[in-house]
Amino acid sequence: MIAMDIDSSVLAAKEAKLIALLSEYGALAVAYSGGVDSTYLSDVANDVLGANARILLADSPSVPRSEVAEASDLAHLRGWNFEIIHTSEFDNDAYLSNDGTRCYHCRSELFATMSAYAEKTGIAIMAYGEIVDDLTDTTRLGAKAAKEYRVVAPLVDAGLTKAEIRALSVNRNLPTHDKPSFACLSSRFPVGTRVTVEDLKKVECAEEVLKRYGFKQYRARHHGDTCRIEIDPHDIPKLVDDAIRQAIVREVTAAGYKFVTLDLSGYRTGSTAG
């Protein structure tokens, strides 16, 4: 996943620009998810601003318990000024209806909750981990919410790409340097399929099964009583090994699904968007 041919001088220059940007803020609330980008941003912000960098992890039913635990453990290990905040997007019917604007409502709730925290603690600036690669991704609606709440994107301002952040994360000994992409569990529902906490738990259980069997890049897509599994195409031979296949079918059906299917196209983003 890490591009080893990136010019080290380019990396150094971009990180220096990021450090300069963060220094100007004085104090900052960072939206942290445990993913590659927000982890790197949080670590640099902590280095630059110390206790004035507030690293905030949003918790809700759409985040797997294992992700919350891993992100929290890392934050404590790195010594960040870290807090968990609780968002309430599941009280918003516009989010639950999943009409194609779910991500906007999710981000709006996140930034509203962060804004209340920032106001209470006297912090004027909020940041999130948008990167240069995201600017061309039309499926991401978070940028609209970020603009409305005046949330800054210092990784974009520093010109950083995913490959560069992975490389810089190696330099910082961050375990997320090779972490696969991840999105909230609600993204496993096709547009138009209502999101419920009960079904989210089924998705979470199904994905924990795939994680236990050593798969790294995966999705358990929710289609009523059917779970459609997406994995890296290179891992398909492993999954269809008879013993592993039978175990996964058994454990995913135990999570509440009647049928378990394998998508031969493999993992891809946005496959439930339409």
C-alpha positions as CSV (number, residue, x, y, z in Angstrom):
1,M,0.0,0.0,0.0
2,I,2.9,2.4,0.6
3,A,4.6,3.9,-2.3
4,M,8.3,3.7,-1.7
5,D,9.4,5.9,-4.6
6,I,8.1,9.1,-3.1
7,D,10.8,11.8,-3.0
8,S,11.7,12.2,0.7
9,S,12.4,15.9,0.1
10,V,8.8,16.4,-1.1
11,L,7.5,14.6,1.9
12,A,9.6,16.7,4.2
13,A,8.5,20.0,2.5
14,K,4.8,19.0,2.8
15,E,5.1,18.0,6.4
16,A,6.9,21.3,7.2
17,K,4.0,23.2,5.5
18,L,1.5,21.2,7.6
19,I,3.4,22.0,10.8
20,A,3.5,25.7,9.9
21,L,-0.3,25.7,9.3
22,L,-1.0,24.0,12.6
23,S,1.3,26.3,14.4
24,E,-0.7,29.3,13.2
25,Y,-4.0,27.8,14.7
26,G,-2.8,28.0,18.3
27,A,-5.5,25.6,19.4
28,L,-7.4,23.0,17.4
29,A,-10.1,20.4,17.8
30,V,-9.4,17.5,15.4
31,A,-11.9,15.0,14.2
32,Y,-10.2,11.6,14.7
33,S,-11.5,8.3,13.4
34,G,-8.6,6.0,13.8
35,G,-8.0,5.9,10.0
36,V,-4.8,6.7,8.1
37,D,-5.4,10.4,7.5
38,S,-6.9,11.5,10.8
39,T,-4.4,9.5,12.8
40,Y,-1.5,11.2,11.0
41,L,-3.1,14.7,11.4
42,S,-3.8,14.0,15.1
43,D,-0.2,13.0,15.7
44,V,1.3,16.0,14.0
45,A,-1.2,18.3,15.7
46,N,-0.2,16.8,19.1
47,D,3.5,17.4,18.3
48,V,2.9,21.0,17.3
49,L,0.2,22.1,19.8
50,G,0.5,19.8,22.7
51,A,-2.4,20.0,25.1
52,N,-4.0,22.7,22.8
53,A,-4.7,19.9,20.2
54,R,-7.9,18.3,21.3
55,I,-8.3,14.9,19.6
56,L,-12.0,13.9,19.4
57,L,-13.3,10.5,18.5
58,A,-17.0,10.4,17.6
59,D,-18.8,7.3,18.8
60,S,-22.2,6.1,17.6
61,P,-23.8,2.8,16.6
62,S,-22.3,3.1,13.1
63,V,-18.8,2.6,14.4
64,P,-17.7,-0.9,15.3
65,R,-16.7,-1.5,18.9
66,S,-13.4,-2.9,17.8
67,E,-12.6,0.3,15.8
68,V,-13.4,2.5,18.9
69,A,-11.2,0.3,21.1
70,E,-8.3,0.4,18.6
71,A,-8.5,4.1,18.0
72,S,-8.7,4.8,21.8
73,D,-5.8,2.6,22.6
74,L,-3.6,4.3,20.0
75,A,-4.6,7.8,21.2
76,H,-3.6,6.8,24.8
77,L,-0.4,5.2,23.6
78,R,0.6,8.3,21.8
79,G,-0.2,10.5,24.7
80,W,-2.7,12.7,22.9
81,N,-5.2,15.0,24.6
82,F,-8.0,12.7,23.7
83,E,-11.7,12.5,24.3
84,I,-14.7,10.5,23.0
85,I,-17.7,12.5,22.0
86,H,-21.1,11.0,21.3
87,T,-23.0,12.0,18.2
88,S,-26.8,11.6,17.6
89,E,-27.2,11.1,13.9
90,F,-29.5,8.1,14.7
91,D,-32.1,10.6,16.1
92,N,-32.2,12.2,12.6
93,D,-34.7,10.6,10.2
94,A,-33.0,12.2,7.3
95,Y,-29.9,10.1,8.2
96,L,-31.8,6.9,8.8
97,S,-33.8,7.1,5.5
98,N,-30.5,6.8,3.6
99,D,-31.6,8.7,0.6
100,G,-28.2,9.4,-0.8
101,T,-27.4,12.3,1.5
102,R,-26.6,10.2,4.6
103,C,-23.0,11.2,4.8
104,Y,-23.9,14.9,4.8
105,H,-26.2,14.4,7.8
106,C,-23.5,12.3,9.5
107,R,-20.8,14.9,9.1
108,S,-23.2,17.8,10.0
109,E,-23.9,16.0,13.3
110,L,-20.2,15.4,13.9
111,F,-19.3,19.0,13.3
112,A,-22.2,20.3,15.3
113,T,-21.1,18.1,18.2
114,M,-17.5,19.2,17.8
115,S,-18.6,22.9,17.6
116,A,-20.4,22.6,20.9
117,Y,-17.3,21.0,22.4
118,A,-15.1,23.7,20.9
119,E,-17.3,26.5,22.2
120,K,-17.3,25.0,25.7
121,T,-13.5,24.7,25.7
122,G,-12.7,28.0,24.0
123,I,-11.3,26.5,20.8
124,A,-12.0,28.6,17.7
125,I,-10.8,26.1,15.0
126,M,-11.9,22.6,14.1
127,A,-10.1,20.4,11.6
128,Y,-10.8,17.1,9.8
129,G,-8.7,14.7,7.8
130,E,-9.8,15.5,4.2
131,I,-6.9,14.9,1.8
132,V,-6.1,15.8,-1.8
133,D,-7.4,12.5,-3.1
134,D,-10.9,13.3,-1.7
135,L,-11.3,16.4,-3.8
136,T,-12.2,14.3,-6.8
137,D,-14.5,11.8,-5.0
138,T,-18.1,12.9,-5.7
139,T,-19.5,10.3,-3.2
140,R,-18.1,12.3,-0.3
141,L,-20.6,14.8,1.0
142,G,-18.7,15.7,4.1
143,A,-17.0,18.7,2.5
144,K,-20.3,20.5,2.2
145,A,-20.9,20.1,5.9
146,A,-17.3,21.1,6.7
147,K,-17.8,24.3,4.7
148,E,-21.0,25.1,6.6
149,Y,-19.2,24.7,9.9
150,R,-16.0,26.3,8.8
151,V,-13.9,23.2,9.5
152,V,-10.4,23.4,8.1
153,A,-8.6,20.7,6.1
154,P,-4.9,21.2,6.8
155,L,-3.9,18.0,5.0
156,V,-5.4,19.4,1.8
157,D,-3.8,22.8,2.4
158,A,-0.5,21.1,2.7
159,G,-1.1,19.2,-0.6
160,L,-0.9,15.8,1.0
161,T,-2.1,12.6,-0.8
162,K,-3.0,9.2,0.7
163,A,0.3,7.7,-0.5
164,E,2.3,10.5,1.0
165,I,0.5,10.3,4.3
166,R,1.1,6.5,4.5
167,A,4.8,7.2,3.9
168,L,5.0,9.9,6.5
169,S,3.1,7.6,8.9
170,V,5.8,5.1,8.5
171,N,8.3,7.8,9.5
172,R,6.3,8.4,12.7
173,N,5.9,4.7,13.5
174,L,2.2,4.9,13.3
175,P,0.5,1.5,13.0
176,T,-2.1,2.9,10.7
177,H,0.4,3.4,7.9
178,D,-0.9,0.3,6.1
179,K,-4.4,0.3,7.4
180,P,-7.0,-0.5,4.7
181,S,-9.7,2.0,3.9
182,F,-12.7,2.0,6.2
183,A,-16.1,3.8,6.3
184,C,-18.9,3.7,8.8
185,L,-21.1,0.7,8.9
186,S,-24.1,2.6,7.5
187,S,-22.3,2.7,4.2
188,R,-23.0,-1.0,3.9
189,F,-26.7,-0.3,3.2
190,P,-27.8,0.4,-0.4
191,V,-29.2,3.8,-1.0
192,G,-32.9,3.8,-0.2
193,T,-32.6,1.0,2.4
194,R,-33.4,2.3,5.8
195,V,-30.6,2.1,8.4
196,T,-31.5,0.5,11.7
197,V,-29.4,-0.2,14.8
198,E,-30.5,-3.9,14.7
199,D,-29.2,-4.4,11.1
200,L,-26.0,-2.4,11.8
201,K,-25.2,-5.0,14.6
202,K,-25.6,-7.8,12.0
203,V,-23.2,-6.0,9.6
204,E,-20.8,-5.4,12.4
205,C,-20.9,-9.1,13.5
206,A,-20.4,-10.2,9.9
207,E,-17.4,-8.0,9.4
208,E,-15.8,-9.1,12.7
209,V,-16.0,-12.7,11.3
210,L,-14.0,-11.6,8.2
211,K,-11.6,-9.8,10.4
212,R,-11.0,-12.8,12.6
213,Y,-10.2,-15.0,9.6
214,G,-7.4,-12.6,8.7
215,F,-9.0,-10.6,5.8
216,K,-7.8,-7.0,5.7
217,Q,-9.9,-5.2,3.1
218,Y,-13.5,-6.3,3.2
219,R,-17.1,-5.2,3.4
220,A,-20.3,-7.0,4.5
221,R,-23.0,-5.4,2.3
222,H,-26.5,-5.6,3.7
223,H,-29.3,-6.6,1.4
224,G,-32.2,-7.6,3.6
225,D,-31.7,-11.3,4.6
226,T,-28.6,-11.5,2.4
227,C,-25.0,-10.6,3.3
228,R,-22.9,-9.8,0.2
229,I,-19.2,-10.1,1.0
230,E,-16.6,-8.1,-0.8
231,I,-12.9,-8.8,-0.2
232,D,-9.7,-8.0,-2.1
233,P,-9.8,-10.2,-5.2
234,H,-6.4,-11.6,-4.2
235,D,-8.1,-13.1,-1.1
236,I,-10.9,-14.8,-2.9
237,P,-9.0,-18.2,-3.1
238,K,-8.5,-18.1,0.6
239,L,-12.2,-17.4,1.3
240,V,-13.4,-20.2,-1.0
241,D,-11.2,-22.7,0.7
242,D,-13.8,-25.2,1.8
243,A,-13.1,-25.1,5.6
244,I,-12.9,-21.3,5.7
245,R,-15.9,-20.9,3.5
246,Q,-18.1,-23.2,5.6
247,A,-17.0,-21.5,8.8
248,I,-17.7,-18.0,7.5
249,V,-21.2,-19.0,6.2
250,R,-21.9,-20.6,9.6
251,E,-20.8,-17.6,11.6
252,V,-22.3,-14.9,9.3
253,T,-25.7,-16.7,9.3
254,A,-25.4,-16.9,13.1
255,A,-25.2,-13.1,13.0
256,G,-28.7,-13.0,11.6
257,Y,-28.4,-13.5,7.8
258,K,-30.2,-16.2,5.9
259,F,-28.0,-16.1,2.8
260,V,-24.2,-15.3,2.4
261,T,-22.9,-14.5,-1.0
262,L,-19.4,-13.6,-2.3
263,D,-19.2,-10.7,-4.8
264,L,-16.7,-11.9,-7.5
265,S,-15.9,-8.3,-8.4
266,G,-14.1,-8.0,-5.1
267,Y,-13.9,-5.0,-2.8
268,R,-14.7,-1.6,-4.3
269,T,-15.9,1.7,-2.8
270,G,-19.4,2.9,-3.4
271,S,-20.9,-0.4,-4.5
272,T,-24.1,0.3,-2.5
273,A,-24.4,3.9,-3.7
274,G,-26.9,3.2,-6.4
